[in-house]
Structures are given as structure tokens and as C-alpha cells.
């Protein structure tokens, strides 16, 4: 992995591959640069692809105090690396990374196209996240209870039933989630503050595809359809598979190629 320094001095780790028009992948909660690696690999023959660890996860650093603006600066810095002399890049935003990507475009970051995969906007039938969730998560972490913060985020931030979350606590992967518990505060902030697109976000006028998997969780397809209807140059595409908020690589890469054609 390579690293860059964001505007506030935070180290951001990324992987750069391929040549051609650039695509940057911004991922969601409990994700890192590997989450969309399969999709990126399918695009790198004809595109520069950059996957990165958002702050407070993977090999990236973190700098207090947190603000959504800092994550927008991080994404802008990655786009600067990806876009090269021509500048600008398409952004594939997965889950809360989709909320972040649309906010970055609204803030004037050089984004040429948007592919938003199951960004959890509180539109259609998808409920809003609790406004105080970031504060409660931060309090648990400050109290030395990061495992409880992870559980809280999974129940109230994602919507996983509490009994199932309790089963997850004994799974081999639980420790890796606890290790990045601080990042749940950031994802909860993004999905609560930006849970409904702002006026500036609704005005983003770049070619956009809003994607959902055919077998995803209830509420996400309705949210995606509503988001596509709000944006000036967006369409909603359903890809085969995509069960349980997953990304089917081949079908998704095809949609991204079509967007950039």
C-alpha cells in the first residue's frame, strides 16, 4: 500500500492500479480497501482504480476532532492522486461511502461520475438513524467498551436483530470489528447528519447510477429509487444477486463500465 497526507495531517493508505480514467472506491462501515477490491480488479484493465482505507481503519490514521469535512478532504486527496494531470475521478460509494461521496460532490470535489451502491439514505421506506447514535457510540468507546459500541452500531446503525448480534460476539471476526470501533462514530455521524440529502447534494449534476442488489435488505431498493428520482442525472439499476447488502463483482463492474462509457 501507498500513503498520502490529508489536509489535516492524517495518513491515508491506498492501493493504486491500472491505467485510464480514474475510479476511486469509498467504502462503508467496518470496511477497508479490500471491500471493493474484486470490482476494482475487473475495471483496472481500462481504468485507474484506487481503493483506500477511510480514516480510523486499516492502515490509515486518525486525527481528532472528527468532522465529515475531514473525510471529504480525505476523499479529495485520494482523487488528486487518482486523477493525475487530468484531475477528477469517478467515485464508487458503497453504503455510508455513498453518502460521503455525494456530499463530497456537493462540496465541489472533482468527481466526474457517481456510482452509489446501497447508500442508506432515509428515503422511501428506509428509516432514519437515531440522531444521538454518534454520541452514544463515542461514550461507550470513551468508557472502554468498544465491543458494546460495535454491538450498538450493528443493532441501531445497521438494523441487525440484537440476538443475532450477540451470536456475532463469539465469532472469529468480532475482534477485527472491535479494533476499528472508533470508526463507527464516523459512519453513524455520516448516516445521521447526511441521512437525507441536503439541498446541495440534491443538486449534484454529474452522471450517476444508484445501484441495489436484487436480494438485498428491505428498504434499500426503495431508498435507492427515491434517491435516483431526486438527483438531476441519476438512474436506478438493480443488479442480480447482491444478497444481504453484498456486492456482486461482475454485475456491478458492468454497471460502472456502462456509466463511464
C-alpha positions as CSV (number, residue, x, y, z in Angstrom):
1,X,0.0,0.0,0.0
2,X,1.0,3.6,-0.5
3,X,0.1,6.6,1.7
4,X,-0.8,10.2,1.3
5,X,-1.2,13.0,3.8
6,X,-4.7,14.6,4.0
7,X,-5.3,18.2,4.7
8,X,-5.3,17.8,8.5
9,X,-2.1,15.8,8.5
10,X,-3.8,12.3,8.7
11,X,-2.1,9.5,6.9
12,X,-4.4,7.8,4.4
13,X,-3.4,4.4,3.0
14,X,-4.4,3.4,-0.5
15,X,-3.9,0.9,-3.4
16,X,-3.4,2.2,-6.9
17,X,-3.7,0.0,-10.0
18,X,-4.5,0.1,-13.7
19,X,-4.4,2.9,-16.3
20,X,-7.1,5.1,-17.8
21,X,-9.9,7.2,-16.5
22,X,-9.9,7.1,-12.7
23,X,-12.3,5.4,-10.4
24,X,-12.0,5.8,-6.6
25,X,-13.8,3.4,-4.2
26,X,-15.1,4.8,-0.9
27,X,-16.5,2.1,1.3
28,X,-18.7,1.9,4.4
29,X,-18.9,0.7,8.0
30,X,-16.4,-2.0,9.1
31,X,-14.9,-1.9,5.5
32,X,-11.4,-1.2,4.3
33,X,-9.6,-1.0,0.9
34,X,-10.2,-4.7,0.3
35,X,-14.0,-4.4,0.4
36,X,-14.4,-3.4,-3.3
37,X,-11.1,-4.9,-4.5
38,X,-12.9,-7.5,-6.7
39,X,-14.9,-4.8,-8.5
40,X,-11.7,-2.7,-8.9
41,X,-9.8,-5.6,-10.3
42,X,-12.4,-6.1,-13.0
43,X,-12.0,-2.4,-14.0
44,X,-8.3,-1.9,-13.9
45,X,-7.6,-3.1,-17.4
46,X,-9.2,0.1,-18.8
47,X,-9.2,2.4,-15.7
48,X,-7.0,3.7,-13.0
49,X,-8.6,2.3,-9.8
50,X,-7.9,3.4,-6.3
51,X,-9.2,1.7,-3.2
52,X,-8.4,3.3,0.2
53,X,-8.8,2.8,3.9
54,X,-11.0,5.6,5.3
55,X,-9.6,7.2,8.5
56,X,-9.6,5.1,11.7
57,X,-9.5,1.8,9.9
58,X,-7.0,-0.4,8.1
59,X,-3.6,1.3,7.7
60,X,-4.9,4.8,7.7
61,X,-4.5,7.1,10.7
62,X,-7.0,9.3,12.6
63,X,-6.9,12.8,13.9
64,X,-9.3,14.4,16.4
65,X,-11.6,16.2,16.4
66,X,-13.7,14.3,13.8
67,X,-15.9,16.2,11.2
68,X,-17.4,15.0,8.0
69,X,-15.5,17.7,6.3
70,X,-12.2,15.9,7.2
71,X,-13.5,12.8,5.4
72,X,-14.4,14.9,2.4
73,X,-10.8,16.2,2.4
74,X,-9.5,12.6,2.6
75,X,-11.6,11.6,-0.5
76,X,-10.4,14.8,-2.3
77,X,-6.8,13.9,-1.6
78,X,-7.3,10.4,-3.0
79,X,-9.0,11.8,-6.1
80,X,-6.0,14.1,-6.6
81,X,-3.7,11.0,-6.6
82,X,-6.0,9.0,-8.8
83,X,-6.8,11.7,-11.3
84,X,-3.3,12.7,-12.2
85,X,-2.6,15.5,-14.6
86,X,-6.2,15.4,-15.9
87,X,-7.7,15.7,-12.4
88,X,-11.0,14.4,-11.3
89,X,-12.3,10.8,-10.9
90,X,-15.5,8.8,-10.8
91,X,-16.3,7.6,-7.3
92,X,-17.9,4.3,-6.4
93,X,-19.5,4.9,-2.9
94,X,-20.6,1.8,-1.1
95,X,-23.0,2.0,1.9
96,X,-22.1,5.1,4.0
97,X,-19.3,5.7,1.5
98,X,-22.1,6.6,-0.9
99,X,-23.5,9.3,1.5
100,X,-19.9,10.6,1.8
101,X,-19.3,10.6,-2.0
102,X,-22.5,12.5,-2.7
103,X,-21.6,15.0,0.0
104,X,-18.1,15.4,-1.5
105,X,-19.5,16.1,-4.9
106,X,-21.8,18.7,-3.4
107,X,-18.8,20.3,-1.7
108,X,-17.1,20.8,-5.1
109,X,-14.7,17.9,-5.0
110,X,-13.7,16.9,-8.6
111,X,-16.0,14.0,-9.1
112,X,-16.9,13.2,-12.7
113,X,-19.4,10.4,-12.2
114,X,-21.0,8.7,-9.2
115,X,-21.9,5.1,-8.6
116,X,-23.8,4.8,-5.3
117,X,-24.3,1.2,-4.1
118,X,-26.9,0.9,-1.4
119,X,-26.2,4.1,0.3
120,X,-28.5,4.1,3.4
121,X,-30.3,7.4,2.8
122,X,-33.5,7.7,4.9
123,X,-35.7,7.9,1.9
124,X,-38.6,5.7,0.7
125,X,-39.3,3.2,3.4
126,X,-35.8,3.2,5.0
127,X,-35.9,4.6,8.5
128,X,-33.6,7.4,9.7
129,X,-30.7,6.5,12.1
130,X,-31.1,7.9,15.7
131,X,-29.7,11.4,15.8
132,X,-27.9,10.7,19.1
133,X,-26.2,7.5,17.9
134,X,-22.8,9.0,17.3
135,X,-22.7,10.5,20.8
136,X,-23.7,7.2,22.4
137,X,-21.1,5.3,20.5
138,X,-18.4,7.8,21.4
139,X,-19.4,7.5,25.1
140,X,-19.1,3.7,25.1
141,X,-15.7,3.9,23.5
142,X,-14.5,6.5,26.0
143,X,-15.7,4.2,28.7
144,X,-13.5,1.4,27.5
145,X,-16.4,-0.6,25.9
146,X,-15.6,-0.7,22.2
147,X,-17.2,-4.2,21.9
148,X,-20.5,-2.7,23.1
149,X,-20.1,0.2,20.7
150,X,-19.8,-2.3,17.8
151,X,-22.9,-4.1,19.0
152,X,-24.8,-0.9,19.3
153,X,-23.9,0.2,15.8
154,X,-24.9,-3.1,14.4
155,X,-28.3,-3.0,16.0
156,X,-29.2,0.7,15.7
157,X,-26.9,1.8,12.9
158,X,-27.4,-1.2,10.6
159,X,-30.6,-2.8,11.9
160,X,-29.4,-6.3,12.7
161,X,-31.5,-8.0,15.3
162,X,-29.9,-8.0,18.8
163,X,-30.0,-11.8,19.3
164,X,-28.0,-12.2,16.0
165,X,-25.5,-9.6,17.1
166,X,-25.0,-11.5,20.4
167,X,-24.1,-14.5,18.3
168,X,-21.6,-12.5,16.3
169,X,-19.8,-11.6,19.5
170,X,-18.4,-15.1,19.7
171,X,-17.4,-15.3,16.0
172,X,-13.7,-15.2,14.9
173,X,-14.2,-11.9,13.1
174,X,-15.5,-9.9,16.1
175,X,-12.1,-8.8,17.3
176,X,-11.4,-7.2,14.0
177,X,-14.6,-5.1,14.3
178,X,-13.8,-4.1,17.8
179,X,-10.3,-2.9,16.7
180,X,-11.9,-0.2,14.5
181,X,-14.8,0.6,16.8
182,X,-13.9,4.3,16.7
183,X,-14.9,4.3,13.0
184,X,-18.5,3.5,13.9
185,X,-18.8,7.0,15.4
186,X,-17.8,8.4,12.0
187,X,-20.2,6.2,10.0
188,X,-23.0,7.0,12.4
189,X,-22.3,10.7,12.0
190,X,-22.4,10.5,8.2
191,X,-25.6,8.4,8.1
192,X,-27.4,10.6,10.6
193,X,-26.2,14.1,9.6
194,X,-26.4,13.2,5.9
195,X,-29.2,10.7,6.2
196,X,-31.4,12.8,4.0
197,X,-29.7,14.5,1.1
198,X,-29.1,18.2,1.6
199,X,-30.3,20.8,-1.0
200,X,-26.7,20.9,-2.3
201,X,-26.5,17.1,-2.5
202,X,-29.8,17.0,-4.4
203,X,-28.3,19.5,-6.9
204,X,-25.3,17.4,-7.8
205,X,-25.3,17.3,-11.6
206,X,-23.0,14.6,-12.7
207,X,-23.9,11.3,-14.4
208,X,-25.0,9.0,-11.5
209,X,-26.1,5.4,-11.2
210,X,-27.8,4.3,-7.9
211,X,-27.3,0.5,-7.5
212,X,-29.0,-2.1,-5.4
213,X,-28.7,-5.9,-5.3
214,X,-31.8,-7.9,-6.3
215,X,-31.6,-9.8,-3.0
216,X,-30.6,-7.1,-0.6
217,X,-32.2,-6.0,2.7
218,X,-35.7,-4.5,2.7
219,X,-35.8,-0.7,2.4
220,X,-32.6,-0.3,0.4
221,X,-34.3,-0.6,-3.0
222,X,-37.0,1.9,-2.1
223,X,-34.3,4.3,-0.8
224,X,-32.3,3.9,-4.0
225,X,-35.2,4.5,-6.2
226,X,-36.2,7.7,-4.3
227,X,-32.6,8.9,-4.4
228,X,-32.3,8.4,-8.1
229,X,-35.6,10.4,-8.6
230,X,-34.1,13.3,-6.6
231,X,-30.8,13.7,-8.5
232,X,-30.8,15.5,-11.8
233,X,-28.8,12.9,-13.8
234,X,-29.4,9.7,-12.0
235,X,-30.9,6.3,-12.7
236,X,-31.6,3.3,-10.5
237,X,-30.2,-0.1,-11.6
238,X,-30.8,-3.4,-9.9
239,X,-28.0,-6.0,-10.3
240,X,-28.5,-9.8,-9.9
241,X,-27.7,-11.3,-6.6
242,X,-26.3,-8.8,-4.0
243,X,-27.8,-10.6,-1.1
244,X,-27.6,-9.1,2.4
245,X,-26.0,-5.8,1.3
246,X,-23.3,-7.6,-0.6
247,X,-21.7,-6.5,-3.9
248,X,-21.7,-9.0,-6.8
249,X,-18.5,-8.0,-8.6
250,X,-19.1,-8.9,-12.2
251,X,-22.6,-7.4,-12.5
252,X,-21.5,-4.3,-10.6
253,X,-18.4,-3.8,-12.7
254,X,-20.6,-3.9,-15.8
255,X,-22.8,-1.2,-14.5
256,X,-19.8,1.0,-13.7
257,X,-18.4,0.4,-17.1
258,X,-21.7,1.5,-18.7
259,X,-21.7,4.6,-16.5
260,X,-18.2,5.6,-17.7
261,X,-18.7,4.7,-21.4
